[in-house]
C-alpha cells in the first residue's frame, strides 16, 4: 500500500495514483472490504456486499499494467444506495416488499457511468425504507448508526451511504435526495453531499419516491471529489468542474446571499458555526446581500403534498397486495397520501412554478445562498424528536425544512462541514446556487475547505465495538 494513503484519502488522489501505477486498486478495494468487515456489524451501513468487487479491481490492475485507459475513478471503492438497481446485487429498497430484493439484468444509468469511469462497487448502502424517512431507523434492517456517536442516528434517507464514507468503508457513495436525503445524512456525518440541478443525473433504474422531487447525488469528504463525481455522473455537457476550481479571481466575484429562511430556529452551536463561516467569507472579500424568496415558507408543505401523493401512486399496488411487508410507521406515512385532494396537488404544483421563478430572481442578484443544512445535532436512535435549544421539535419537518425548497424548485445545493459541537458532532453549512450553476457551489465550497480542516477529521465513535 502506498505510504500515506488510507480510506479517508481523496477520490481524486486515489484514482490518480492508481492510474499512474503508484497504488494497487486490488489493495485499495481489499482495504475497503476489510474495513467493512470490521465496522459494518456495529454501524450497519451496508445491506449487501458485492461478490465481484475484487474481480473488478483485478481487471483495473491488469489494464494499468498494460498501459490501457482506466478512467477518472479508477479503482475507487464506492457504495450505492440500495434503492438503485445493480446487476450484481439485489435491490431491497430497505424493505421486505420485494422479499430478498429485486434483481436486474442491468445497472441503473448512473451505476453504468460509475463503472465506465473505473469505480468499483463494494456494496449496497442502507436506507430508510423506500427512502421515506430522515433518520435511517429501519424496522427490517435496524438503524444505520452515526460514526461520530453510534447511539445517534445517521440521518436519512441515504444514511448508509453517508456512514459508509464517514467510517472509511469506501471513498464515495451515491444517494438520492427528495426532500434532503443526501444532505441531511451528509450533515450529521461530517461529509459533503451534493443535490444537483433537477434532471442532471439520470434516474433511470432508481426506484422512485416522488417523480417531481427526486434527485441523485454523490456523498464524499471533499468538494473537489463531489465535482469529479458529478462530472462523471452527468451525461450531458462537457464542463471541466475540476479545472474551474483552480485559483483565480472568481472567488472575489461570487456574490453571497443570506435568506432568513435558512437561519431561523437553529440551535446555538449550529448558528455560531454558520456565523463563523460567514465571517470568514466576509473577511476574504466576499460581499453578502440580504435575499428574500417569496413563497419559500410554503415550500415545505408543497413538498409534503407532492411526495406523499406520488409515493402513494407508486406504492398503491404493493400496499394492496402485501401491506404487512412494510414497517407500520412507513405504511402510515404512505397512506397519508390518500388524504390529499386533487386541488391540493394543483395548488402545490402552482406554488412550485412560482418558487422556481422566485429562485431565478434571487440568483440574478447573488451567485450563492449560504445557510444551514440542518437546524440541530442528530437525535439519538429511538428518540422520536429533535432538540433545538432545549425544545422538543418534530424530526421530519425540522430536518427537511432547510432542504425541501431546493427540491421543489430543482436548484442545486451542497452540504459541507463547518465545525463541530462541544460533544464532537459535526455541524454543517449549505450552499445553494442557481439552475445548472453547480460550478459556483464547487468553487465556493472548495475555497472554504482550502481554509478549514473540518472535512479532514475522522470519527472515532465507530471504533467502539468494531
Sine and cosine of phi, psi and omega as CSV:
sin_phi,cos_phi,sin_psi,cos_psi,sin_omega,cos_omega
0.00,0.00,0.65,-0.76,-0.02,-1.00
-0.89,0.46,0.73,-0.69,0.01,-1.00
-0.88,0.47,0.73,-0.68,0.01,-1.00
1.00,-0.01,-0.10,0.99,0.01,-1.00
-1.00,-0.09,0.61,-0.79,0.18,-0.98
-0.47,-0.88,-0.02,-1.00,-0.09,-1.00
-0.98,0.21,0.16,0.99,0.15,-0.99
-0.94,-0.35,0.17,0.99,0.03,-1.00
-0.96,0.27,0.17,-0.99,-0.05,-1.00
-0.97,0.23,0.47,-0.88,0.12,-0.99
-0.88,0.47,-0.74,0.67,-0.06,-1.00
-0.87,0.50,-0.75,0.66,-0.04,-1.00
-0.92,0.38,-0.60,0.80,0.02,-1.00
-0.90,0.43,-0.75,0.66,-0.01,-1.00
-0.89,0.46,-0.63,0.77,0.00,-1.00
-0.90,0.44,-0.69,0.72,0.01,-1.00
-0.89,0.45,-0.60,0.80,0.03,-1.00
-0.93,0.37,-0.70,0.72,0.00,-1.00
-0.87,0.49,-0.56,0.83,-0.04,-1.00
-1.00,0.02,0.09,1.00,0.05,-1.00
0.97,0.26,0.26,0.96,-0.02,-1.00
-1.00,-0.05,-0.15,0.99,-0.04,-1.00
-0.58,-0.82,0.71,-0.71,-0.03,-1.00
-1.00,0.10,0.84,-0.55,0.06,-1.00
-0.90,0.45,-0.50,0.87,0.06,-1.00
-0.90,0.44,-0.68,0.73,0.03,-1.00
-0.91,0.42,-0.64,0.77,-0.01,-1.00
-0.89,0.45,-0.76,0.65,-0.03,-1.00
-0.92,0.38,-0.62,0.79,0.05,-1.00
-0.89,0.46,-0.63,0.77,0.05,-1.00
-0.89,0.46,-0.65,0.76,0.03,-1.00
-0.89,0.45,-0.68,0.73,0.00,-1.00
-0.91,0.42,-0.59,0.80,0.05,-1.00
-0.92,0.38,-0.62,0.79,0.05,-1.00
-0.91,0.40,-0.62,0.78,0.06,-1.00
-0.88,0.47,-0.72,0.70,0.00,-1.00
-0.87,0.49,-0.58,0.81,-0.04,-1.00
-0.97,0.24,-0.68,0.73,-0.21,-0.98
-0.97,-0.25,-0.46,0.89,-0.12,-0.99
-0.90,0.45,-0.57,0.82,0.04,-1.00
-0.85,0.53,-0.52,0.85,0.00,-1.00
-1.00,0.06,-0.67,0.74,-0.15,-0.99
-1.00,-0.09,-0.39,0.92,0.11,-0.99
0.88,0.48,0.74,0.67,-0.05,-1.00
-1.00,0.07,-0.54,0.84,-0.11,-0.99
-0.88,-0.47,0.69,-0.73,0.02,-1.00
-1.00,0.06,-0.59,0.81,0.01,-1.00
-0.57,-0.82,0.41,-0.91,0.00,-1.00
-0.92,-0.38,0.58,-0.81,-0.01,-1.00
-0.96,0.27,0.76,-0.65,0.07,-1.00
-0.98,0.18,-0.13,0.99,-0.09,-1.00
-0.92,-0.39,0.14,0.99,-0.10,-1.00
-0.88,0.47,-0.73,0.68,-0.01,-1.00
-0.92,0.39,-0.59,0.80,0.06,-1.00
-0.88,0.48,-0.67,0.75,0.02,-1.00
-0.90,0.44,-0.64,0.77,0.03,-1.00
-0.91,0.42,-0.67,0.74,0.05,-1.00
-0.85,0.52,-0.68,0.73,-0.04,-1.00
-0.89,0.46,-0.65,0.76,0.04,-1.00
-0.91,0.42,-0.66,0.75,0.00,-1.00
-0.89,0.46,-0.65,0.76,0.03,-1.00
-0.90,0.44,-0.64,0.77,0.02,-1.00
-0.90,0.44,-0.68,0.73,0.01,-1.00
-0.87,0.50,-0.71,0.70,-0.01,-1.00
-0.90,0.44,-0.49,0.87,-0.01,-1.00
-1.00,0.04,0.00,1.00,0.01,-1.00
0.97,0.23,0.35,0.94,-0.01,-1.00
-1.00,-0.01,0.37,-0.93,0.02,-1.00
-0.94,0.33,0.67,-0.74,-0.03,-1.00
-0.81,-0.58,0.00,1.00,0.13,-0.99
1.00,-0.03,0.28,-0.96,-0.10,-1.00
-0.95,0.30,-0.24,0.97,0.03,-1.00
-0.91,-0.42,0.47,0.88,-0.12,-0.99
-0.78,0.62,0.89,-0.46,0.11,-0.99
0.97,0.26,0.12,0.99,-0.04,-1.00
-0.98,0.20,0.86,-0.51,0.04,-1.00
-0.96,0.27,0.78,-0.63,0.00,-1.00
-0.75,-0.66,0.42,-0.91,0.16,-0.99
-0.93,-0.38,0.40,-0.92,-0.06,-1.00
-0.82,-0.57,0.79,-0.61,0.04,-1.00
-0.80,0.59,0.71,-0.70,-0.12,-0.99
-0.98,0.21,0.65,0.76,0.13,-0.99
-0.85,-0.53,-0.02,1.00,-0.13,-0.99
-0.91,-0.42,0.79,-0.61,-0.11,-0.99
-0.93,0.37,0.69,-0.72,0.09,-1.00
-0.72,-0.69,0.58,-0.82,-0.09,-1.00
-0.97,0.25,-0.38,0.92,-0.10,-1.00
-0.96,-0.27,-0.03,1.00,0.00,-1.00
-0.63,-0.77,0.61,-0.79,0.08,-1.00
-0.93,0.37,0.38,-0.93,0.02,-1.00
-0.91,-0.41,0.92,-0.39,-0.07,-1.00
-1.00,-0.01,-0.40,0.92,-0.16,-0.99
0.86,0.51,0.37,0.93,-0.01,-1.00
0.92,0.38,0.42,0.91,-0.13,-0.99
-0.70,-0.72,0.15,-0.99,0.15,-0.99
-0.95,-0.31,0.13,0.99,0.01,-1.00
-0.87,0.49,-0.57,0.82,0.01,-1.00
-0.99,-0.15,0.37,0.93,-0.03,-1.00
0.91,0.41,-0.87,-0.50,0.03,-1.00
-1.00,0.05,0.02,1.00,0.08,-1.00
0.79,-0.61,0.44,-0.90,0.09,-1.00
-0.97,0.24,0.66,-0.75,0.13,-0.99
-0.97,-0.26,0.46,-0.89,-0.04,-1.00
-0.62,-0.78,0.61,-0.80,0.04,-1.00
-0.99,0.15,-0.21,0.98,0.01,-1.00
-0.59,-0.80,0.38,-0.92,0.02,-1.00
-0.97,0.24,0.41,-0.91,0.24,-0.97
-0.86,0.52,0.43,-0.90,-0.04,-1.00
-0.82,0.57,-0.65,0.76,-0.04,-1.00
-0.94,0.35,-0.53,0.85,0.06,-1.00
-0.93,0.36,-0.62,0.78,0.07,-1.00
-0.86,0.50,-0.66,0.76,0.01,-1.00
-0.89,0.45,-0.65,0.76,0.02,-1.00
-0.89,0.45,-0.73,0.69,-0.03,-1.00
-0.91,0.41,-0.64,0.77,0.05,-1.00
-0.86,0.51,-0.55,0.84,0.01,-1.00
-0.99,0.17,-0.05,1.00,0.06,-1.00
0.98,-0.18,-0.02,1.00,0.01,-1.00
-0.91,0.41,0.51,-0.86,0.02,-1.00
-0.91,-0.41,0.90,-0.44,0.01,-1.00
-0.97,0.23,0.86,-0.51,-0.01,-1.00
-0.99,-0.16,-0.31,0.95,-0.01,-1.00
0.05,-1.00,0.12,-0.99,0.04,-1.00
-0.98,-0.21,0.76,-0.65,-0.14,-0.99
-1.00,0.03,0.61,-0.79,0.03,-1.00
-0.86,0.51,0.41,-0.91,0.00,-1.00
-0.38,-0.92,0.31,-0.95,0.20,-0.98
-0.90,0.43,0.66,-0.75,-0.14,-0.99
-0.76,0.65,0.83,-0.55,-0.02,-1.00
0.80,0.60,0.41,0.91,0.03,-1.00
0.92,0.40,0.29,0.96,-0.08,-1.00
-0.98,-0.17,0.90,0.44,0.04,-1.00
0.12,-0.99,0.22,-0.98,-0.14,-0.99
-0.84,-0.54,0.08,1.00,-0.02,-1.00
-0.94,-0.34,-0.33,0.94,-0.11,-0.99
0.90,0.44,0.50,0.86,0.22,-0.98
-1.00,0.03,0.86,-0.51,-0.21,-0.98
-0.80,-0.60,0.84,-0.54,-0.06,-1.00
-0.92,0.39,-0.40,0.92,-0.06,-1.00
-1.00,-0.02,-0.61,0.80,-0.12,-0.99
-0.88,-0.47,0.03,1.00,-0.06,-1.00
0.99,0.16,0.10,-1.00,-0.03,-1.00
-0.99,0.16,0.55,-0.84,0.26,-0.96
-0.99,0.12,0.83,-0.56,-0.17,-0.99
-0.99,-0.13,0.55,-0.84,-0.06,-1.00
-0.95,0.31,0.82,-0.57,-0.02,-1.00
-0.89,0.46,-0.41,0.91,0.00,-1.00
-0.98,0.18,-0.38,0.92,0.07,-1.00
-0.28,-0.96,0.99,-0.16,-0.10,-1.00
-0.88,0.47,-0.19,0.98,0.09,-1.00
-0.99,0.14,-0.10,1.00,0.00,-1.00
-0.95,-0.31,0.36,-0.93,0.00,-1.00
-0.95,0.31,0.36,-0.93,0.04,-1.00
-1.00,0.04,-0.25,0.97,-0.20,-0.98
1.00,0.04,0.32,-0.95,-0.04,-1.00
-0.44,-0.90,0.01,-1.00,0.14,0.99
-1.00,0.09,-0.21,0.98,-0.04,-1.00
-1.00,0.06,0.70,0.71,-0.09,-1.00
-0.91,0.42,-0.69,0.73,0.00,-1.00
-0.88,0.47,-0.59,0.81,0.05,-1.00
-0.86,0.50,-0.74,0.67,-0.02,-1.00
-0.91,0.41,-0.68,0.73,-0.02,-1.00
-0.89,0.46,-0.66,0.75,-0.05,-1.00
-0.89,0.46,-0.58,0.82,0.04,-1.00
-0.97,0.24,-0.73,0.69,-0.07,-1.00
-0.89,0.45,-0.53,0.85,-0.03,-1.00
-1.00,-0.05,0.10,1.00,0.08,-1.00
0.97,0.23,0.39,0.92,0.06,-1.00
-0.99,0.15,-0.29,0.96,0.08,-1.00
-0.30,-0.95,0.15,-0.99,-0.01,-1.00
-1.00,-0.09,-0.30,0.95,-0.02,-1.00
-0.39,-0.92,0.37,-0.93,0.08,-1.00
-0.58,-0.81,0.39,-0.92,0.08,-1.00
-0.92,-0.39,0.82,-0.57,0.04,-1.00
-0.88,-0.47,-0.03,-1.00,0.11,-0.99
-0.83,-0.55,0.41,-0.91,-0.14,-0.99
-0.62,-0.78,0.93,-0.37,0.02,-1.00
-0.95,-0.30,-0.63,0.78,0.09,-1.00
-0.64,-0.77,0.42,0.91,0.02,-1.00
0.79,-0.62,0.20,0.98,-0.22,-0.98
-0.96,0.27,-0.16,0.99,0.24,-0.97
-1.00,-0.03,-0.67,0.74,-0.13,-0.99
-0.97,0.24,-0.59,0.81,-0.03,-1.00
-0.89,0.45,-0.80,0.60,0.04,-1.00
-0.92,0.39,-0.51,0.86,0.09,-1.00
-0.88,0.48,-0.67,0.74,0.02,-1.00
-0.89,0.45,-0.74,0.68,-0.06,-1.00
-0.93,0.36,-0.42,0.91,-0.07,-1.00
-0.96,-0.27,0.13,0.99,0.10,-1.00
0.96,0.27,0.61,0.79,-0.11,-0.99
-0.82,-0.57,0.10,-1.00,0.10,-0.99
-0.99,-0.14,0.79,-0.61,0.03,-1.00
-0.74,-0.67,0.78,-0.63,-0.04,-1.00
-0.95,-0.33,0.82,-0.57,0.29,-0.96
-0.97,-0.26,0.95,-0.30,-0.09,-1.00
-0.98,0.18,-0.02,-1.00,0.11,-0.99
-0.85,0.52,0.65,-0.76,-0.02,-1.00
-0.79,0.61,0.79,-0.61,0.09,-1.00
1.00,0.01,-0.11,0.99,-0.06,-1.00
-0.97,0.24,-0.52,0.86,0.11,-0.99
-0.96,-0.28,0.86,-0.52,-0.11,-0.99
-0.91,0.41,0.59,-0.81,-0.03,-1.00
-0.95,-0.30,0.21,0.98,0.08,-1.00
-0.90,0.43,0.82,-0.57,-0.06,-1.00
1.00,-0.01,0.12,0.99,0.07,-1.00
-0.94,-0.33,0.83,-0.55,0.00,-1.00
-0.91,0.42,0.73,-0.68,-0.14,-0.99
-0.99,0.11,0.47,-0.88,0.31,-0.95
-0.95,-0.31,-0.79,0.61,0.03,-1.00
-0.62,-0.78,0.90,-0.43,-0.04,-1.00
-0.87,0.50,-0.50,0.87,-0.04,-1.00
-0.98,0.20,-0.53,0.85,-0.18,-0.98
-0.94,-0.33,-0.25,0.97,-0.13,-0.99
-0.93,0.38,0.67,-0.75,0.14,-0.99
-0.69,-0.73,0.33,-0.95,0.19,-0.98
-0.85,-0.53,0.50,-0.86,-0.01,-1.00
-0.25,-0.97,0.29,-0.96,-0.04,-1.00
-1.00,0.10,0.47,-0.88,0.15,-0.99
-0.84,-0.54,0.84,-0.54,-0.09,-1.00
-0.56,-0.83,-0.10,-0.99,0.03,-1.00
-0.99,-0.13,-0.43,0.90,-0.14,-0.99
-0.82,-0.58,0.56,-0.83,0.01,-1.00
-0.90,0.44,-0.63,0.78,0.04,-1.00
-0.85,0.53,-0.61,0.79,0.01,-1.00
-0.94,0.34,-0.57,0.82,0.08,-1.00
-0.89,0.46,-0.65,0.76,0.03,-1.00
-0.89,0.45,-0.67,0.74,0.02,-1.00
-0.90,0.44,-0.72,0.69,0.02,-1.00
-0.89,0.46,-0.66,0.75,0.02,-1.00
-0.89,0.45,-0.64,0.77,0.02,-1.00
-0.88,0.48,-0.63,0.78,0.02,-1.00
-0.95,0.32,-0.65,0.76,-0.13,-0.99
-0.99,0.17,-0.38,0.92,-0.05,-1.00
-0.99,0.12,0.90,-0.44,-0.08,-1.00
-0.97,0.23,-0.37,0.93,-0.04,-1.00
-0.93,-0.37,0.53,-0.85,0.04,-1.00
1.00,-0.05,0.48,-0.88,-0.05,-1.00
-0.84,-0.54,0.42,0.91,-0.01,-1.00
-0.90,0.44,0.76,-0.65,0.09,-1.00
-1.00,-0.06,1.00,-0.04,-0.10,-0.99
-0.93,0.38,-0.52,0.86,0.01,-1.00
-0.94,0.35,-0.64,0.77,0.04,-1.00
-0.88,0.47,-0.54,0.84,-0.01,-1.00
-0.94,0.35,-0.22,0.98,-0.02,-1.00
-1.00,-0.03,0.04,1.00,0.03,-1.00
-0.92,0.39,0.50,-0.87,-0.04,-1.00
-0.84,0.54,0.61,-0.80,-0.01,-1.00
0.00,-1.00,-0.11,-0.99,-0.10,-0.99
-0.97,0.23,-0.15,0.99,-0.04,-1.00
-0.82,0.57,-0.57,0.82,-0.14,-0.99
-0.90,0.43,-0.43,0.90,0.02,-1.00
-1.00,0.01,-0.22,0.97,-0.01,-1.00
-1.00,-0.03,-0.33,0.95,-0.02,-1.00
-0.92,0.40,0.78,-0.63,0.03,-1.00
-0.98,-0.20,0.80,-0.59,-0.08,-1.00
-0.97,-0.26,0.68,-0.73,0.00,-1.00
-0.92,-0.38,0.54,-0.84,0.07,-1.00
-0.85,-0.53,0.90,-0.43,0.04,-1.00
-0.95,-0.30,0.79,-0.61,-0.08,-1.00
-0.82,0.57,-0.49,0.87,-0.04,-1.00
-0.82,0.58,-0.61,0.79,-0.07,-1.00
-1.00,0.02,0.14,0.99,-0.03,-1.00
-0.80,-0.60,0.16,0.99,-0.06,-1.00
-0.98,-0.18,0.51,-0.86,0.04,-1.00
0.78,0.63,0.81,0.58,0.09,-1.00
-0.95,-0.30,0.53,-0.85,0.10,-1.00
-0.96,0.29,0.28,-0.96,-0.15,-0.99
-0.87,0.50,-0.68,0.74,-0.05,-1.00
-0.93,0.37,-0.62,0.79,0.06,-1.00
-0.90,0.44,-0.72,0.69,0.00,-1.00
-0.88,0.48,-0.69,0.73,-0.01,-1.00
-0.89,0.46,-0.68,0.73,0.00,-1.00
-0.90,0.44,-0.65,0.76,0.04,-1.00
-0.91,0.41,-0.66,0.76,0.04,-1.00
-0.85,0.52,-0.68,0.73,0.00,-1.00
-0.90,0.43,-0.64,0.77,0.02,-1.00
-0.89,0.45,-0.71,0.71,0.00,-1.00
-0.91,0.42,-0.62,0.79,0.05,-1.00
-0.87,0.48,-0.62,0.78,0.03,-1.00
-0.90,0.44,-0.66,0.75,0.04,-1.00
-0.88,0.47,-0.74,0.68,-0.03,-1.00
-0.90,0.44,-0.64,0.77,-0.02,-1.00
-0.86,0.51,-0.53,0.85,-0.06,-1.00
-0.99,-0.16,0.31,0.95,0.20,-0.98
0.99,-0.16,0.02,1.00,0.05,-1.00
-0.96,0.28,0.66,-0.76,0.05,-1.00
-1.00,-0.07,0.73,-0.68,0.02,-1.00
-0.95,-0.31,0.65,-0.76,-0.03,-1.00
-0.75,-0.66,0.67,-0.75,0.12,-0.99
-0.94,0.34,0.65,-0.76,-0.05,-1.00
-0.75,-0.66,0.70,-0.71,0.10,-0.99
-0.91,-0.41,0.71,-0.70,0.01,-1.00
-0.85,-0.52,0.98,-0.19,-0.01,-1.00
-0.84,0.54,0.61,-0.79,0.07,-1.00
0.96,0.26,0.02,1.00,-0.05,-1.00
-0.91,0.42,-0.49,0.87,0.02,-1.00
-0.91,0.42,-0.37,0.93,0.00,-1.00
-1.00,-0.07,-0.08,1.00,-0.09,-1.00
-0.93,0.38,-0.57,0.82,-0.02,-1.00
-0.88,0.48,-0.73,0.68,0.01,-1.00
-0.92,0.38,-0.62,0.78,0.05,-1.00
-0.88,0.48,-0.65,0.76,0.01,-1.00
-0.91,0.41,-0.60,0.80,0.03,-1.00
-0.89,0.45,-0.71,0.71,-0.01,-1.00
-0.89,0.45,-0.72,0.69,-0.01,-1.00
-0.90,0.43,-0.72,0.69,-0.03,-1.00
-0.91,0.41,-0.71,0.71,-0.04,-1.00
-0.91,0.42,-0.67,0.74,-0.03,-1.00
-0.92,0.40,-0.73,0.68,-0.06,-1.00
-0.96,0.29,-0.55,0.84,0.08,-1.00
-0.90,0.44,-0.68,0.73,0.03,-1.00
-0.89,0.45,-0.62,0.78,0.00,-1.00
-0.87,0.50,-0.65,0.76,0.02,-1.00
-0.96,0.29,-0.62,0.79,-0.15,-0.99
-1.00,-0.03,-0.13,0.99,-0.14,-0.99
-0.79,0.62,-0.72,0.70,-0.06,-1.00
-0.93,0.37,-0.57,0.82,0.02,-1.00
-0.95,0.31,-0.62,0.78,0.03,-1.00
-0.90,0.45,-0.62,0.78,0.02,-1.00
-0.92,0.39,-0.67,0.74,-0.16,-0.99
-1.00,0.03,-0.56,0.83,-0.05,-1.00
-0.51,-0.86,0.91,0.42,0.00,-1.00
-0.89,0.47,-0.48,0.88,-0.04,-1.00
-0.92,0.39,-0.25,0.97,-0.02,-1.00
-0.98,0.17,-0.17,0.99,0.01,-1.00
-1.00,-0.05,0.47,-0.88,0.29,-0.96
-0.87,0.49,0.79,-0.62,-0.04,-1.00
-0.81,0.59,-0.58,0.82,-0.01,-1.00
-0.93,0.38,-0.65,0.76,0.04,-1.00
-0.93,0.36,-0.65,0.76,0.03,-1.00
-0.87,0.50,-0.66,0.75,0.02,-1.00
-0.89,0.45,-0.66,0.75,0.02,-1.00
-0.91,0.42,-0.65,0.76,0.03,-1.00
-0.88,0.47,-0.64,0.76,-0.03,-1.00
-0.95,0.32,-0.23,0.97,0.10,-1.00
-0.89,0.45,-0.40,0.92,0.05,-1.00
-0.89,0.46,-0.39,0.92,0.00,-1.00
-0.93,0.37,-0.35,0.94,-0.05,-1.00
-1.00,0.01,-0.08,1.00,-0.07,-1.00
-1.00,-0.02,0.76,-0.65,-0.06,-1.00
-1.00,-0.01,0.25,-0.97,0.10,-0.99
-0.88,0.48,-0.57,0.82,0.03,-1.00
-0.89,0.45,-0.69,0.72,0.02,-1.00
-0.88,0.47,-0.67,0.74,0.04,-1.00
-0.88,0.47,-0.69,0.72,0.00,-1.00
-0.89,0.46,-0.65,0.76,0.03,-1.00
-0.91,0.42,-0.64,0.76,0.01,-1.00
-0.90,0.44,-0.67,0.75,0.02,-1.00
-0.93,0.37,-0.57,0.82,0.06,-1.00
-0.91,0.41,-0.68,0.73,0.04,-1.00
-0.88,0.47,-0.62,0.78,0.01,-1.00
-0.85,0.53,-0.70,0.71,0.01,-1.00
-0.88,0.47,-0.66,0.76,0.03,-1.00
-0.92,0.39,-0.62,0.79,-0.01,-1.00
-0.92,0.39,-0.61,0.79,0.07,-1.00
-0.84,0.54,-0.71,0.71,0.00,-1.00
-0.93,0.38,-0.58,0.82,0.03,-1.00
-0.90,0.43,-0.66,0.75,0.05,-1.00
-0.92,0.40,-0.65,0.76,0.04,-1.00
-0.84,0.54,-0.69,0.72,-0.01,-1.00
-0.91,0.42,-0.67,0.74,0.01,-1.00
-0.87,0.50,-0.65,0.76,-0.07,-1.00
-1.00,0.10,0.09,1.00,0.26,-0.97
-0.99,0.17,-0.39,0.92,-0.03,-1.00
-0.99,-0.12,-0.53,0.85,-0.04,-1.00
-0.71,-0.70,0.27,-0.96,0.03,-1.00
-1.00,-0.09,-0.56,0.83,-0.01,-1.00
-0.61,-0.80,0.57,-0.82,0.22,-0.98
-0.99,-0.14,0.55,-0.83,0.01,-1.00
-0.85,-0.53,0.76,-0.65,0.02,-1.00
-0.20,-0.98,-0.29,-0.96,-0.04,-1.00
-1.00,0.08,0.46,-0.89,0.17,-0.99
-1.00,-0.03,-0.73,0.68,0.07,-1.00
-0.72,-0.70,0.42,-0.91,-0.11,-0.99
-1.00,0.07,-0.18,0.98,-0.12,-0.99
-0.37,-0.93,-0.04,-1.00,0.06,-1.00
-0.96,0.28,0.35,-0.94,-0.01,-1.00
-0.91,0.41,0.63,-0.78,0.07,-1.00
-0.95,0.30,0.26,-0.97,0.08,-1.00
-0.97,0.23,0.45,-0.89,0.03,-1.00
-0.84,0.55,0.78,-0.62,0.00,-1.00
0.99,0.15,0.04,1.00,-0.10,-0.99
-0.92,0.40,-0.64,0.77,0.08,-1.00
0.99,0.11,-0.07,1.00,0.05,-1.00
-0.46,-0.89,0.25,-0.97,0.07,-1.00
-0.97,-0.26,0.61,-0.80,0.02,-1.00
-0.96,-0.28,0.90,-0.44,0.03,-1.00
-0.86,-0.51,0.95,-0.32,-0.04,-1.00
0.80,0.60,0.67,0.75,0.06,-1.00
0.99,0.11,-0.11,0.99,0.00,-1.00
-0.99,-0.12,0.65,-0.76,0.05,-1.00
-0.99,0.13,0.81,-0.59,-0.04,-1.00
-0.79,-0.62,0.47,-0.89,0.06,-1.00
-0.87,0.50,0.68,-0.74,-0.09,-1.00
-0.94,0.35,-0.83,0.56,-0.16,-0.99
-0.86,0.51,-0.80,0.61,-0.08,-1.00
-0.86,0.52,-0.63,0.77,-0.08,-1.00
-0.98,0.19,-0.51,0.86,0.02,-1.00
-0.98,0.19,-0.48,0.88,-0.03,-1.00
-1.00,-0.05,-0.23,0.97,-0.16,-0.99
-0.92,0.40,-0.47,0.88,0.05,-1.00
-0.99,0.15,-0.20,0.98,-0.17,-0.99
-0.91,-0.41,-0.58,0.82,-0.12,-0.99
-0.86,0.51,-0.62,0.79,-0.02,-1.00
-0.84,0.54,-0.56,0.83,-0.01,-1.00
-0.94,0.35,-0.52,0.85,0.08,-1.00
-0.95,0.30,-0.64,0.77,0.01,-1.00
-0.88,0.47,-0.70,0.72,-0.02,-1.00
-0.99,0.12,-0.47,0.88,-0.01,-1.00
1.00,0.00,0.20,0.98,-0.01,-1.00
-0.99,0.16,0.44,-0.90,-0.03,-1.00
-0.98,0.20,0.50,-0.87,0.00,-1.00
-0.54,-0.84,0.51,-0.86,-0.06,-1.00
-0.73,-0.68,0.82,-0.58,0.13,-0.99
-0.99,-0.11,0.65,-0.76,0.07,-1.00
-0.46,-0.89,0.50,-0.87,-0.07,-1.00
-0.93,0.38,0.61,-0.79,0.00,-1.00
-0.70,-0.71,0.29,0.96,0.03,-1.00
0.39,-0.92,-0.06,-1.00,0.03,-1.00
-0.67,-0.74,0.53,-0.84,0.02,-1.00
-0.97,0.24,0.13,-0.99,0.06,-1.00
-0.87,0.49,-0.48,0.88,0.01,-1.00
-1.00,0.03,0.12,0.99,0.05,-1.00
0.99,0.17,0.42,0.91,0.03,-1.00
-0.98,-0.21,0.59,-0.81,-0.08,-1.00
-0.92,0.39,0.52,-0.85,0.13,-0.99
-0.88,-0.48,0.49,-0.87,-0.20,-0.98
-0.72,-0.69,0.57,-0.82,0.08,-1.00
-0.92,-0.40,0.55,-0.84,0.06,-1.00
-0.88,-0.47,0.74,-0.67,0.11,-0.99
-0.94,-0.34,0.67,-0.74,-0.04,-1.00
-0.77,-0.64,0.70,-0.72,-0.03,-1.00
-0.77,-0.64,0.06,-1.00,0.01,-1.00
-0.97,0.25,0.17,-0.99,-0.04,-1.00
-0.81,0.58,0.79,-0.61,0.04,-1.00
0.89,0.46,0.42,0.91,0.03,-1.00
-0.94,-0.34,0.65,0.76,0.06,-1.00
-0.84,0.55,-0.52,0.85,0.00,-1.00
-0.84,0.54,-0.58,0.81,0.03,-1.00
-0.92,0.39,-0.65,0.76,0.05,-1.00
-0.88,0.48,-0.73,0.68,-0.03,-1.00
-0.91,0.43,-0.66,0.75,-0.02,-1.00
-0.89,0.46,-0.75,0.66,-0.03,-1.00
-0.94,0.34,-0.68,0.73,0.01,-1.00
-0.90,0.44,-0.67,0.75,0.03,-1.00
-0.91,0.41,-0.68,0.74,0.05,-1.00
-0.83,0.56,-0.70,0.71,-0.02,-1.00
-0.91,0.42,-0.69,0.72,-0.03,-1.00
-0.93,0.36,-0.43,0.91,0.09,-1.00
-0.92,0.39,-0.37,0.93,-0.09,-1.00
-0.93,-0.36,0.06,1.00,0.05,-1.00
-0.69,-0.72,0.24,-0.97,0.01,-1.00
-0.84,-0.55,0.30,0.95,-0.03,-1.00
-0.85,0.52,-0.63,0.78,-0.07,-1.00
-0.95,0.30,-0.28,0.96,-0.05,-1.00
-1.00,-0.01,-0.12,0.99,0.01,-1.00
-0.96,0.27,0.53,-0.85,-0.04,-1.00
-0.87,-0.50,0.65,-0.76,-0.01,-1.00
-0.96,0.29,0.47,-0.88,0.07,-1.00
-0.87,-0.49,-0.26,0.97,-0.04,-1.00
-0.85,0.53,-0.53,0.85,-0.03,-1.00
-0.94,0.35,-0.27,0.96,0.01,-1.00
-0.93,0.36,-0.42,0.91,-0.03,-1.00
-0.92,0.40,0.91,-0.42,0.02,-1.00
0.99,0.12,0.05,1.00,-0.02,-1.00
-0.96,0.27,0.00,0.00,0.00,0.00
